Amino acid sequence: MVEKENLYGRTRSELEVCASQLGLPAYRGRQIYRWIYSRSATDFDSMTDLPRAVRGKLAEHYCVRPPAVIGRHRSHDGTVKFLLGLEEAKKVEAVYIPDNPENGGKRAVRHTVCLSTQVGCPLKCTFCYSGTVLFARNLTVGEILGQFGAVRKALLAPTARVNVVFMGMGEPLLNSQAVLSSLAVLTDPDGYAVSPRRITVSTAGLAEELERFAKAGPPVGLAVSLHATTNDTRGRMMPINRKYPLEALLETARRLPLPRRRKITFEYVLLGGENDSEADAHRLAGLLRGMPAKVNLIAYNPWPGSPHRASTTEATGRFLEILSGAGYTASLRRSRGDDILAACGQLAGTDGPAPGAISSSDAG
């Protein structure tokens, strides 16, 4: 028996080609595209603006099969971690983060979905749990989009205004073509219809690919994981710094073709006694001088066997004060979902939550 081709993850142009291969006009491919993404259809019988004969022909050759959700855990703060099963028994995680709660926390008015791009991560940053997972492969376009589709289907109204961040497992720019194709579907009004202004792609600092990506992709936000102010410190935490040291990375960042009134986000995880001194804060302000930059400070989220400790409240506050005093927009990312290993730096494709977490099937 010949296995049917999966249409989930195909772009608009690819679905037009699929339609033409069946002797159908290109607009039938566009109809299928809208059904799969805009209307979350997974069977051809529900595509009611297609003739019955066309639906039958499609069912003979194709299927619509997004990745399956095999685990789901809810944090006490409303964050939900999804574990998706992939081919070859691989797994990947995505995270839904509600924010700005109203009505006593019963309804969120801002939603963020954090997507992964690889199974494991080859960059091995010492503060990130994903780096402890043996890198297996890049995710396909369908596996990236399937994370967003799973969260939307389970938790979000189709019209909800959603922020999407490529900050999960893996380095997005090591899988840039799949990320670009997924962005095409995410931002398409006939696809998932997410505004490019609500999407951020993060990188650990692949300078050459960052510049290519910024020129080739839609006008999404870009975030650069800096995490240190000297090559010595950054090299100890982030092996990628040996290939792309701070000077090369920042020089590339200065050349990026940013949309009007947009800034580059520099991410900086605060590690107690390693990169959180006042001298570090002043150096960071100097490194970014003259750039349209904002700084997103990140509280360190420990994980089993993690080699670092979090910065103190006092050191964190002083770091923020120095950056703000230097004229930068600086904020501290609150830890969300840390009790289920869903916070920044904690994703590793685990089957269950951290001790004491509440399963979503029990939490409602």
Residue frames as qw, qx, qy, qz and C-alpha x, y, z in Angstrom:
[[0.000, 0.889, 0.459, 0.000, 0.00, 0.00, 0.00],
 [0.417, 0.409, -0.011, 0.812, 1.45, 3.36, -1.07],
 [0.270, -0.553, -0.472, 0.632, 1.54, 5.91, 1.75],
 [0.197, 0.873, 0.376, 0.239, -0.36, 9.08, 0.96],
 [0.402, 0.301, -0.136, 0.854, 1.54, 12.34, 0.77],
 [0.271, -0.666, -0.518, 0.463, 0.93, 14.72, 3.65],
 [0.242, 0.721, 0.269, 0.591, -0.23, 18.19, 2.58],
 [0.429, -0.892, -0.125, 0.066, 0.20, 19.75, 6.00],
 [0.549, -0.559, 0.258, 0.565, 3.23, 22.01, 5.90],
 [0.498, 0.360, 0.492, 0.617, 2.94, 22.75, 2.17],
 [0.040, -0.381, -0.038, 0.923, 3.04, 26.40, 1.13],
 [0.536, 0.597, 0.237, -0.548, 0.48, 28.03, -1.12],
 [0.409, 0.618, -0.524, -0.421, 2.60, 27.58, -4.25],
 [0.045, -0.233, 0.971, 0.012, 3.32, 23.93, -3.38],
 [0.438, 0.336, 0.745, -0.374, -0.39, 23.21, -3.01],
 [0.525, 0.650, -0.089, -0.542, -1.04, 24.83, -6.37],
 [0.234, 0.467, -0.814, -0.256, 1.47, 22.38, -7.86],
 [0.255, 0.039, 0.940, -0.223, -0.27, 19.46, -6.11],
 [0.547, 0.522, 0.396, -0.521, -3.57, 20.56, -7.62],
 [0.466, 0.644, -0.394, -0.461, -2.08, 20.81, -11.10],
 [0.003, 0.322, -0.943, -0.085, -0.60, 17.31, -10.78],
 [0.344, 0.296, 0.855, -0.252, -4.17, 16.04, -10.36],
 [0.157, 0.384, 0.650, 0.637, -5.31, 18.00, -13.41],
 [0.148, -0.820, -0.522, 0.183, -6.98, 20.68, -11.29],
 [0.245, 0.817, 0.031, 0.521, -6.71, 24.45, -11.75],
 [0.398, 0.244, -0.493, 0.734, -4.32, 26.35, -9.48],
 [0.355, -0.449, 0.140, -0.808, -7.13, 28.04, -7.56],
 [0.868, -0.312, -0.337, -0.191, -8.11, 24.66, -6.14],
 [0.677, 0.051, -0.457, 0.575, -4.69, 24.55, -4.45],
 [0.001, 0.342, -0.245, 0.907, -5.38, 27.96, -2.93],
 [0.687, -0.409, -0.167, -0.577, -8.73, 26.72, -1.61],
 [0.872, -0.171, -0.428, 0.165, -7.05, 23.71, -0.01],
 [0.418, 0.252, -0.379, 0.786, -4.43, 26.02, 1.49],
 [0.315, -0.428, 0.120, -0.839, -7.11, 28.16, 3.19],
 [0.843, -0.332, -0.269, -0.326, -8.90, 25.10, 4.53],
 [0.801, -0.012, -0.464, 0.378, -5.76, 23.58, 6.03],
 [0.395, 0.062, -0.369, 0.839, -4.45, 26.68, 7.79],
 [0.225, -0.273, 0.040, -0.934, -7.15, 29.31, 8.13],
 [0.744, -0.252, -0.108, -0.609, -9.88, 26.77, 8.97],
 [0.306, -0.437, 0.807, -0.253, -7.76, 23.98, 10.51],
 [0.904, 0.169, -0.019, -0.392, -9.32, 21.28, 8.32],
 [0.274, -0.477, 0.830, 0.091, -7.70, 17.85, 8.43],
 [0.493, 0.225, 0.834, 0.102, -10.09, 15.90, 6.18],
 [0.050, 0.003, 0.523, 0.851, -11.09, 16.66, 2.62],
 [0.104, -0.565, -0.795, -0.195, -14.81, 16.02, 3.17],
 [0.195, -0.738, -0.400, 0.507, -14.99, 19.19, 5.27],
 [0.170, -0.304, 0.306, 0.886, -13.69, 21.30, 2.35],
 [0.414, 0.545, 0.692, -0.228, -17.21, 22.01, 1.19],
 [0.353, 0.790, -0.069, -0.497, -16.40, 24.54, -1.55],
 [0.003, 0.397, -0.832, -0.388, -14.57, 21.78, -3.44],
 [0.765, 0.097, -0.335, -0.542, -16.66, 19.50, -5.68],
 [0.868, -0.292, 0.345, -0.204, -17.27, 16.03, -4.27],
 [0.920, 0.352, -0.033, 0.168, -15.28, 14.44, -7.10],
 [0.313, 0.739, -0.396, 0.446, -12.30, 16.69, -6.36],
 [0.516, -0.598, 0.466, -0.399, -12.45, 15.82, -2.67],
 [0.974, -0.037, 0.211, -0.078, -12.48, 12.14, -3.55],
 [0.756, 0.548, -0.188, 0.305, -9.50, 12.50, -5.86],
 [0.009, -0.754, 0.462, -0.466, -7.56, 14.35, -3.18],
 [0.738, -0.435, 0.404, -0.320, -8.33, 11.68, -0.59],
 [0.974, 0.218, -0.014, 0.051, -6.98, 9.00, -2.93],
 [0.681, 0.498, -0.223, 0.489, -3.54, 10.60, -3.13],
 [0.160, 0.493, -0.369, 0.772, -3.10, 12.88, -0.12],
 [0.515, -0.608, -0.579, 0.173, -3.79, 13.34, 3.58],
 [0.034, -0.764, 0.169, -0.622, -3.65, 16.30, 5.99],
 [0.834, -0.378, -0.366, 0.167, -1.77, 15.13, 9.07],
 [0.020, -0.830, 0.342, -0.440, -0.23, 17.67, 11.45],
 [0.331, 0.244, -0.811, 0.417, 2.04, 16.39, 14.24],
 [0.618, -0.535, -0.540, -0.198, 0.12, 14.76, 17.08],
 [0.248, -0.657, 0.406, -0.585, 0.06, 16.20, 20.60],
 [0.741, -0.072, -0.664, 0.073, 1.25, 13.39, 22.89],
 [0.491, -0.382, -0.538, 0.569, 1.62, 15.37, 26.10],
 [0.038, -0.696, -0.156, -0.700, 0.27, 18.56, 27.58],
 [0.520, -0.403, -0.547, 0.518, 0.99, 20.14, 30.96],
 [0.071, -0.851, -0.208, -0.477, -0.33, 23.31, 32.54],
 [0.377, 0.141, -0.475, 0.783, 1.62, 25.51, 34.93],
 [0.192, -0.612, -0.612, 0.463, 0.12, 27.22, 37.96],
 [0.026, -0.505, 0.014, 0.862, 0.53, 30.53, 36.08],
 [0.634, 0.601, 0.234, -0.426, -1.49, 29.40, 33.04],
 [0.195, 0.607, -0.674, -0.373, 1.47, 28.53, 30.81],
 [0.925, 0.105, 0.305, -0.203, 0.88, 25.32, 28.85],
 [0.090, -0.546, 0.760, 0.341, 3.63, 23.09, 27.43],
 [0.886, 0.322, 0.041, -0.331, 2.82, 20.87, 24.46],
 [0.380, -0.398, 0.791, 0.268, 4.84, 17.78, 23.59],
 [0.736, 0.490, -0.104, -0.455, 4.45, 16.76, 19.96],
 [0.754, -0.143, 0.615, 0.181, 5.33, 13.38, 18.52],
 [0.358, 0.696, -0.404, -0.473, 7.24, 13.35, 15.23],
 [0.915, 0.301, -0.257, -0.078, 8.39, 10.69, 12.82],
 [0.621, 0.350, -0.590, 0.379, 11.21, 8.36, 13.89],
 [0.642, -0.553, -0.492, 0.201, 9.88, 8.56, 17.47],
 [0.332, 0.166, -0.195, 0.908, 11.31, 12.07, 17.88],
 [0.221, -0.785, -0.558, 0.157, 9.68, 14.68, 20.10],
 [0.260, 0.295, -0.017, 0.919, 9.59, 18.45, 20.29],
 [0.174, -0.603, -0.620, 0.471, 8.03, 21.01, 22.59],
 [0.044, 0.525, 0.240, 0.815, 6.04, 24.22, 22.10],
 [0.218, -0.359, -0.619, 0.664, 4.80, 26.58, 24.79],
 [0.094, -0.726, -0.430, -0.529, 1.70, 28.77, 25.12],
 [0.326, -0.195, -0.444, 0.811, 2.09, 31.77, 27.44],
 [0.079, -0.823, -0.490, -0.275, -0.97, 33.86, 28.37],
 [0.363, -0.067, -0.256, 0.893, -0.32, 37.39, 29.57],
 [0.181, -0.132, 0.010, -0.974, -2.12, 40.55, 30.69],
 [0.167, -0.381, -0.910, 0.005, -4.90, 38.64, 32.49],
 [0.309, -0.281, -0.014, -0.908, -8.24, 40.34, 33.03],
 [0.762, -0.327, -0.211, -0.517, -11.24, 39.46, 35.17],
 [0.697, -0.547, 0.418, -0.202, -9.15, 38.09, 38.01],
 [0.191, -0.476, 0.828, 0.228, -6.87, 36.17, 35.68],
 [0.691, 0.259, 0.648, -0.188, -9.65, 34.23, 33.95],
 [0.676, 0.677, 0.270, 0.106, -9.02, 35.68, 30.51],
 [0.517, -0.359, 0.280, 0.725, -5.78, 36.63, 28.79],
 [0.414, 0.855, 0.149, -0.273, -5.76, 39.51, 26.33],
 [0.297, 0.757, -0.554, -0.178, -2.28, 38.79, 24.99],
 [0.970, -0.054, 0.237, -0.019, -1.09, 35.38, 23.87],
 [0.118, 0.734, -0.640, -0.192, 2.42, 34.18, 23.04],
 [0.991, 0.080, 0.103, -0.041, 3.33, 30.92, 21.34],
 [0.193, -0.730, 0.627, 0.194, 6.96, 29.76, 21.55],
 [0.918, 0.360, -0.057, -0.156, 8.04, 27.48, 18.69],
 [0.624, -0.456, 0.560, 0.299, 10.94, 25.06, 18.30],
 [0.545, 0.704, -0.297, -0.346, 12.93, 24.57, 15.10],
 [0.451, 0.433, -0.780, 0.021, 15.13, 21.53, 15.78],
 [0.902, -0.364, -0.218, -0.081, 15.06, 18.26, 17.69],
 [0.749, -0.374, -0.041, 0.545, 17.73, 19.02, 20.27],
 [0.172, 0.981, -0.087, -0.033, 20.28, 21.74, 19.62],
 [0.867, 0.212, -0.120, 0.436, 23.86, 21.46, 18.32],
 [0.181, 0.796, -0.184, 0.548, 25.06, 24.76, 19.82],
 [0.735, -0.232, -0.525, 0.361, 25.38, 23.48, 23.40],
 [0.083, -0.655, 0.202, -0.723, 24.97, 26.77, 25.28],
 [0.328, 0.043, -0.833, 0.444, 25.66, 25.86, 28.91],
 [0.240, 0.070, 0.467, -0.848, 22.64, 27.71, 30.34],
 [0.653, 0.163, -0.203, -0.711, 20.09, 25.97, 28.07],
 [0.693, -0.098, 0.676, -0.231, 18.55, 22.55, 28.74],
 [0.809, 0.543, 0.044, -0.219, 17.99, 21.98, 24.99],
 [0.317, 0.749, -0.582, 0.001, 21.76, 21.85, 24.55],
 [0.401, -0.370, 0.815, -0.194, 21.92, 18.71, 26.67],
 [0.822, 0.305, 0.408, -0.253, 19.70, 16.83, 24.19],
 [0.487, -0.144, 0.667, 0.545, 21.57, 15.01, 21.43],
 [0.370, 0.506, -0.172, -0.760, 20.86, 16.89, 18.23],
 [0.632, 0.209, 0.746, 0.025, 18.84, 14.71, 15.85],
 [0.344, 0.363, 0.589, 0.634, 17.68, 16.85, 12.94],
 [0.140, 0.031, -0.035, -0.989, 15.99, 20.01, 11.74],
 [0.416, 0.439, 0.676, -0.420, 12.22, 20.23, 11.90],
 [0.249, 0.370, 0.669, 0.595, 10.23, 20.28, 8.68],
 [0.172, -0.230, -0.117, -0.951, 7.94, 23.17, 7.76],
 [0.624, -0.403, -0.505, -0.438, 4.94, 21.08, 8.82],
 [0.658, -0.321, -0.563, 0.384, 6.52, 20.24, 12.17],
 [0.190, -0.021, -0.222, 0.956, 7.12, 23.93, 12.88],
 [0.372, -0.233, -0.249, -0.863, 3.65, 25.00, 11.78],
 [0.625, -0.324, -0.694, -0.153, 2.11, 22.05, 13.59],
 [0.361, -0.212, -0.580, 0.699, 3.22, 23.46, 16.93],
 [0.164, 0.046, 0.063, -0.983, 1.34, 26.69, 16.28],
 [0.538, -0.163, -0.549, -0.619, -1.65, 24.80, 14.89],
 [0.534, -0.268, -0.781, 0.183, -1.81, 22.57, 17.96],
 [0.159, -0.232, -0.462, 0.841, -1.81, 25.51, 20.37],
 [0.299, 0.012, -0.174, -0.938, -4.39, 27.43, 18.34],
 [0.562, -0.201, -0.691, -0.409, -6.71, 24.43, 18.05],
 [0.515, -0.300, -0.737, 0.319, -6.50, 23.63, 21.75],
 [0.338, -0.481, -0.441, 0.678, -6.50, 27.06, 23.37],
 [0.054, -0.341, 0.081, 0.935, -7.05, 29.98, 21.02],
 [0.526, 0.688, 0.399, -0.301, -9.89, 31.43, 19.04],
 [0.686, 0.363, 0.364, 0.515, -8.93, 31.71, 15.34],
 [0.180, 0.867, 0.141, 0.444, -9.21, 35.50, 15.61],
 [0.618, -0.731, -0.053, 0.284, -7.03, 35.84, 18.73],
 [0.300, 0.886, -0.308, 0.171, -4.13, 38.29, 18.43],
 [0.939, -0.277, 0.060, 0.195, -1.05, 36.16, 18.97],
 [0.026, 0.844, -0.527, -0.091, 2.66, 36.82, 19.37],
 [0.988, 0.114, -0.038, 0.092, 4.92, 34.11, 17.96],
 [0.150, -0.837, 0.525, 0.038, 8.51, 33.70, 19.10],
 [0.891, 0.281, -0.345, 0.090, 11.01, 31.26, 17.58],
 [0.092, -0.690, 0.571, -0.435, 12.77, 30.71, 20.89],
 [0.923, -0.251, 0.145, -0.252, 12.11, 27.05, 21.66],
 [0.805, -0.265, 0.458, 0.268, 14.36, 24.06, 21.08],
 [0.719, 0.325, 0.384, 0.479, 17.08, 24.56, 18.48],
 [0.192, -0.473, 0.175, 0.842, 18.77, 27.39, 16.58],
 [0.560, 0.675, 0.363, -0.314, 16.34, 28.84, 13.99],
 [0.326, 0.818, -0.333, -0.337, 19.05, 30.05, 11.62],
 [0.214, -0.329, 0.899, 0.194, 20.49, 26.54, 11.31],
 [0.303, 0.399, 0.862, 0.081, 17.11, 25.67, 9.78],
 [0.070, 0.402, 0.022, -0.913, 16.51, 28.97, 8.04],
 [0.230, -0.014, -0.662, -0.714, 14.77, 27.72, 4.88],
 [0.300, -0.440, -0.846, -0.034, 12.12, 25.84, 6.86],
 [0.148, -0.527, -0.444, 0.709, 11.71, 28.83, 9.16],
 [0.104, 0.248, -0.267, -0.925, 11.26, 31.16, 6.18],
 [0.300, -0.197, -0.781, -0.511, 8.65, 28.84, 4.62],
 [0.281, -0.516, -0.766, 0.261, 6.80, 28.57, 7.92],
 [0.066, -0.432, -0.191, 0.879, 6.84, 32.37, 8.24],
 [0.171, -0.005, -0.541, -0.823, 5.24, 32.61, 4.79],
 [0.384, -0.420, -0.785, -0.243, 2.28, 30.56, 6.04],
 [0.319, -0.482, -0.580, 0.573, 2.14, 32.16, 9.49],
 [0.048, -0.408, -0.057, 0.910, 1.96, 35.69, 8.06],
 [0.073, -0.169, -0.692, -0.698, -0.32, 34.97, 5.08],
 [0.461, -0.011, 0.221, -0.859, -3.86, 36.38, 5.55],
 [0.827, 0.069, -0.328, -0.451, -5.12, 33.15, 3.96],
 [0.596, 0.129, -0.744, 0.272, -2.86, 31.10, 6.25],
 [0.486, -0.455, -0.623, 0.411, -2.52, 31.67, 9.99],
 [0.012, 0.830, 0.257, 0.495, -2.74, 35.45, 9.54],
 [0.595, -0.637, -0.175, 0.458, -0.22, 36.51, 12.20],
 [0.213, 0.973, -0.076, 0.045, 1.14, 40.01, 11.71],
 [0.742, 0.344, -0.303, 0.488, 4.91, 40.06, 11.03],
 [0.052, -0.665, 0.319, -0.674, 5.15, 42.71, 13.74],
 [0.754, -0.460, 0.232, -0.408, 4.02, 40.07, 16.23],
 [0.985, 0.069, -0.075, 0.140, 6.71, 37.55, 15.31],
 [0.141, -0.858, 0.494, 0.000, 10.27, 37.39, 16.62],
 [0.937, 0.208, -0.236, 0.149, 13.03, 35.07, 15.45],
 [0.466, -0.814, 0.346, 0.015, 15.89, 34.55, 17.88],
 [0.829, 0.412, -0.315, 0.208, 19.45, 33.48, 17.11],
 [0.769, -0.546, 0.008, 0.332, 22.46, 32.58, 19.22],
 [0.144, -0.843, 0.270, 0.442, 24.60, 34.64, 16.87],
 [0.692, 0.179, 0.544, 0.441, 25.15, 33.11, 13.43],
 [0.043, -0.626, 0.057, 0.776, 26.33, 36.40, 11.98],
 [0.010, 0.168, -0.674, -0.720, 26.44, 35.52, 8.26],
 [0.078, -0.397, -0.886, -0.227, 23.11, 33.70, 8.26],
 [0.048, -0.651, -0.502, 0.567, 21.50, 36.47, 10.32],
 [0.068, 0.487, -0.226, -0.841, 22.23, 39.00, 7.61],
 [0.121, -0.029, -0.822, -0.556, 20.94, 36.70, 4.85],
 [0.090, -0.493, -0.856, 0.127, 17.82, 35.89, 6.84],
 [0.007, 0.615, 0.308, -0.726, 17.03, 39.55, 7.52],
 [0.151, 0.364, -0.429, -0.813, 17.20, 40.32, 3.79],
 [0.203, -0.054, -0.884, -0.417, 15.23, 37.25, 2.65],
 [0.134, -0.415, -0.872, 0.224, 12.50, 37.09, 5.25],
 [0.142, -0.802, -0.434, -0.386, 9.40, 39.13, 6.05],
 [0.071, 0.607, -0.302, 0.732, 9.80, 42.15, 8.38],
 [0.759, -0.518, -0.394, -0.019, 9.67, 40.16, 11.62],
 [0.353, -0.872, 0.305, -0.147, 11.44, 41.07, 14.82],
 [0.761, 0.326, -0.486, 0.280, 14.99, 39.81, 15.32],
 [0.608, -0.754, 0.201, -0.147, 16.50, 38.88, 18.67],
 [0.597, 0.510, -0.557, 0.273, 20.19, 38.20, 19.22],
 [0.831, -0.532, -0.147, 0.065, 21.28, 36.10, 22.21],
 [0.265, 0.790, -0.399, 0.383, 24.24, 38.03, 23.58],
 [0.871, -0.432, -0.232, -0.022, 24.48, 36.89, 27.23],
 [0.718, -0.413, -0.006, 0.560, 27.96, 38.27, 27.90],
 [0.155, 0.980, -0.027, -0.120, 30.05, 41.38, 27.32],
 [0.113, -0.706, 0.659, 0.233, 33.48, 39.80, 26.76],
 [0.713, 0.343, -0.548, -0.270, 34.57, 37.07, 24.39],
 [0.155, 0.282, -0.889, 0.327, 36.15, 35.15, 27.25],
 [0.414, 0.077, 0.654, -0.629, 32.89, 34.90, 29.21],
 [0.727, 0.359, -0.023, -0.584, 30.70, 34.38, 26.16],
 [0.518, 0.423, -0.726, -0.160, 33.01, 31.71, 24.79],
 [0.058, -0.151, 0.911, -0.379, 32.73, 29.69, 28.00],
 [0.490, 0.267, 0.577, -0.596, 28.92, 29.78, 27.88],
 [0.703, 0.609, 0.176, -0.322, 28.31, 29.75, 24.13],
 [0.674, -0.167, 0.544, 0.471, 30.68, 27.72, 21.91],
 [0.510, 0.717, 0.398, 0.260, 29.32, 29.54, 18.83],
 [0.112, -0.973, 0.085, 0.184, 31.29, 32.59, 20.01],
 [0.593, -0.383, 0.518, 0.483, 34.50, 30.92, 18.82],
 [0.463, 0.364, 0.610, 0.530, 33.26, 31.20, 15.23],
 [0.035, 0.745, 0.316, 0.586, 31.33, 34.45, 15.60],
 [0.406, -0.238, -0.469, 0.748, 32.92, 36.55, 18.37],
 [0.009, -0.752, -0.463, 0.469, 31.22, 39.61, 19.76],
 [0.055, -0.520, 0.264, 0.810, 32.93, 42.02, 17.37],
 [0.018, -0.023, -0.795, -0.606, 31.75, 40.16, 14.25],
 [0.046, -0.550, -0.833, 0.032, 28.25, 39.64, 15.61],
 [0.040, -0.747, -0.325, 0.579, 27.72, 43.26, 16.61],
 [0.045, -0.367, 0.451, 0.813, 29.17, 44.52, 13.32],
 [0.039, -0.256, -0.862, -0.437, 26.62, 42.39, 11.47],
 [0.074, -0.660, -0.691, 0.286, 23.81, 43.60, 13.74],
 [0.046, -0.606, -0.024, 0.794, 24.64, 47.20, 12.86],
 [0.055, 0.203, -0.625, -0.752, 24.18, 46.42, 9.14],
 [0.190, 0.362, 0.912, -0.019, 20.81, 44.71, 9.39],
 [0.129, -0.246, -0.396, -0.875, 18.04, 46.19, 7.21],
 [0.017, 0.335, 0.784, -0.522, 15.53, 46.91, 9.94],
 [0.008, 0.704, 0.612, 0.361, 11.94, 47.98, 9.22],
 [0.005, 0.577, -0.061, 0.815, 11.15, 51.57, 10.08],
 [0.465, -0.570, 0.260, -0.625, 10.96, 52.27, 13.81],
 [0.960, -0.196, -0.195, -0.051, 12.02, 48.73, 14.66],
 [0.179, -0.771, 0.589, -0.165, 14.85, 47.83, 17.01],
 [0.656, 0.183, -0.729, 0.071, 17.00, 44.74, 17.42],
 [0.741, -0.602, 0.090, -0.283, 16.37, 42.91, 20.65],
 [0.389, 0.460, -0.744, 0.290, 19.45, 41.72, 22.50],
 [0.840, -0.440, -0.228, -0.221, 18.74, 38.91, 24.93],
 [0.219, 0.540, -0.642, 0.499, 20.84, 38.58, 28.05],
 [0.798, -0.421, -0.424, -0.082, 20.36, 35.82, 30.62],
 [0.165, -0.779, 0.412, -0.443, 21.59, 36.93, 34.04],
 [0.865, -0.062, -0.468, 0.169, 23.87, 34.36, 35.66],
 [0.530, -0.846, 0.025, -0.045, 24.81, 34.99, 39.28],
 [0.566, -0.664, 0.378, 0.309, 28.46, 35.99, 39.67],
 [0.677, 0.093, 0.549, 0.481, 29.30, 35.40, 35.99],
 [0.268, 0.348, 0.435, 0.786, 27.81, 38.17, 33.80],
 [0.224, -0.796, -0.527, -0.195, 25.66, 40.29, 36.12],
 [0.476, -0.402, -0.227, 0.749, 28.09, 42.81, 37.58],
 [0.116, 0.890, 0.150, -0.415, 27.82, 46.58, 37.27],
 [0.172, -0.536, 0.575, 0.594, 30.90, 46.47, 35.04],
 [0.304, 0.220, 0.866, 0.330, 29.06, 44.05, 32.74],
 [0.211, 0.798, 0.540, -0.165, 26.07, 46.37, 32.55],
 [0.001, 0.838, -0.169, -0.518, 28.27, 49.37, 31.65],
 [0.250, -0.285, 0.763, 0.523, 30.13, 47.28, 29.03],
 [0.325, 0.466, 0.811, 0.139, 26.85, 46.14, 27.50],
 [0.163, 0.890, 0.265, -0.333, 25.66, 49.73, 27.21],
 [0.098, -0.700, 0.449, 0.546, 28.92, 50.59, 25.46],
 [0.349, -0.023, 0.856, 0.381, 28.76, 47.65, 23.05],
 [0.269, 0.614, 0.734, 0.107, 25.28, 48.64, 21.87],
 [0.040, -0.678, -0.092, 0.729, 25.92, 52.36, 21.63],
 [0.160, 0.422, -0.432, -0.781, 24.62, 53.88, 18.39],
 [0.108, -0.114, -0.928, -0.339, 22.42, 50.89, 17.52],
 [0.588, -0.241, -0.105, -0.765, 18.59, 50.87, 17.44],
 [0.467, 0.037, -0.870, 0.154, 18.60, 48.33, 20.25],
 [0.626, -0.526, 0.141, -0.558, 16.56, 47.19, 23.21],
 [0.189, 0.330, -0.887, 0.260, 17.63, 44.72, 25.87],
 [0.818, -0.313, -0.227, -0.426, 15.59, 41.82, 27.15],
 [0.065, -0.464, 0.799, -0.376, 17.10, 40.61, 30.41],
 [0.800, -0.121, -0.498, -0.313, 16.19, 37.03, 31.27],
 [0.576, -0.543, 0.505, -0.343, 16.04, 35.51, 34.72],
 [0.261, 0.345, -0.897, -0.094, 17.97, 32.24, 34.72],
 [0.855, -0.147, 0.046, -0.495, 15.71, 29.20, 34.95],
 [0.211, -0.461, 0.861, -0.030, 17.50, 26.16, 36.40],
 [0.876, 0.136, -0.279, -0.368, 16.97, 22.61, 35.18],
 [0.930, -0.334, 0.150, 0.037, 18.18, 19.20, 36.38],
 [0.822, -0.073, 0.177, 0.536, 21.97, 19.33, 36.53],
 [0.318, 0.890, 0.086, 0.315, 22.23, 22.95, 35.40],
 [0.719, -0.014, -0.235, 0.654, 25.69, 24.47, 36.09],
 [0.121, 0.397, -0.048, 0.909, 24.67, 28.07, 36.81],
 [0.153, -0.542, -0.684, 0.464, 22.73, 30.03, 39.41],
 [0.109, 0.837, 0.432, 0.317, 20.32, 32.90, 39.06],
 [0.237, 0.390, -0.185, 0.871, 21.31, 36.49, 39.64],
 [0.156, -0.410, -0.664, 0.605, 20.16, 38.11, 42.88],
 [0.095, 0.855, 0.508, 0.036, 17.28, 40.56, 42.97],
 [0.243, -0.848, 0.058, 0.467, 19.70, 43.34, 43.88],
 [0.370, -0.293, 0.589, 0.656, 22.12, 42.62, 41.02],
 [0.281, 0.495, 0.734, 0.370, 19.25, 42.32, 38.55],
 [0.011, -0.918, -0.368, 0.145, 17.76, 45.63, 39.65],
 [0.286, -0.728, 0.254, 0.569, 21.10, 47.42, 39.39],
 [0.402, 0.022, 0.701, 0.589, 21.72, 45.96, 35.92],
 [0.186, 0.723, 0.628, 0.218, 18.36, 47.31, 34.77],
 [0.163, -0.913, -0.147, 0.344, 19.05, 50.72, 36.30],
 [0.370, -0.492, 0.437, 0.656, 22.39, 51.09, 34.53],
 [0.312, 0.258, 0.729, 0.551, 20.96, 50.18, 31.12],
 [0.048, 0.842, 0.533, 0.067, 17.96, 52.47, 31.57],
 [0.276, -0.835, 0.018, 0.475, 20.25, 55.26, 32.74],
 [0.359, -0.276, 0.568, 0.687, 22.27, 54.80, 29.55],
 [0.392, 0.384, -0.164, -0.819, 19.12, 55.44, 27.50],
 [0.233, 0.063, -0.904, -0.352, 18.19, 51.90, 26.52],
 [0.774, -0.192, -0.053, -0.601, 14.79, 50.30, 26.68],
 [0.256, 0.251, -0.914, 0.189, 15.45, 47.38, 29.00],
 [0.762, -0.292, 0.002, -0.579, 13.03, 44.90, 30.52],
 [0.194, -0.312, 0.908, -0.201, 13.20, 41.75, 32.61],
 [0.634, -0.038, -0.610, -0.473, 11.47, 38.67, 31.23],
 [0.623, -0.354, 0.472, -0.513, 9.52, 37.04, 34.00],
 [0.004, -0.150, 0.986, 0.071, 9.85, 33.30, 34.44],
 [0.723, 0.081, 0.057, -0.683, 6.71, 31.61, 33.18],
 [0.941, 0.129, -0.208, -0.235, 6.03, 27.90, 33.39],
 [0.169, 0.610, -0.742, 0.222, 9.21, 27.07, 35.28],
 [0.598, -0.236, 0.646, -0.411, 7.34, 24.50, 37.41],
 [0.887, 0.287, 0.338, -0.129, 6.72, 22.40, 34.29],
 [0.533, -0.286, 0.510, 0.612, 10.14, 23.04, 32.67],
 [0.439, 0.695, 0.506, 0.262, 8.53, 25.35, 30.12],
 [0.114, -0.938, 0.011, 0.328, 10.39, 28.57, 30.92],
 [0.461, 0.827, -0.320, -0.017, 13.16, 30.10, 28.85],
 [0.153, 0.622, -0.757, 0.130, 16.07, 27.67, 28.56],
 [0.516, -0.216, 0.739, -0.376, 14.19, 24.68, 30.00],
 [0.853, 0.319, 0.006, -0.413, 12.84, 22.88, 26.92],
 [0.110, -0.484, 0.856, 0.144, 14.31, 19.46, 26.26],
 [0.621, 0.084, -0.617, -0.476, 11.51, 17.33, 24.83],
 [0.084, -0.137, 0.882, -0.444, 10.69, 15.77, 28.19],
 [0.287, -0.335, -0.849, -0.290, 7.68, 13.50, 28.66],
 [0.400, -0.709, -0.578, 0.056, 6.42, 15.09, 31.83],
 [0.069, -0.908, 0.041, -0.410, 6.51, 18.23, 33.94],
 [0.212, 0.432, -0.651, 0.588, 8.81, 19.09, 36.77],
 [0.305, -0.286, -0.846, 0.331, 7.91, 17.66, 40.18],
 [0.024, 0.472, 0.515, -0.715, 4.66, 19.16, 41.48],
 [0.182, 0.118, -0.392, -0.894, 3.34, 20.29, 38.09],
 [0.570, 0.315, 0.543, -0.530, -0.33, 19.95, 37.24],
 [0.277, 0.141, 0.817, 0.485, -1.38, 17.93, 34.23],
 [0.278, 0.057, -0.188, -0.940, -3.71, 19.87, 31.96],
 [0.465, -0.233, -0.769, -0.371, -6.05, 16.91, 31.82],
 [0.419, -0.465, -0.692, 0.361, -6.57, 17.37, 35.56],
 [0.177, -0.290, -0.208, 0.917, -6.34, 21.15, 35.68],
 [0.316, 0.723, 0.583, -0.193, -9.15, 21.81, 33.21]]
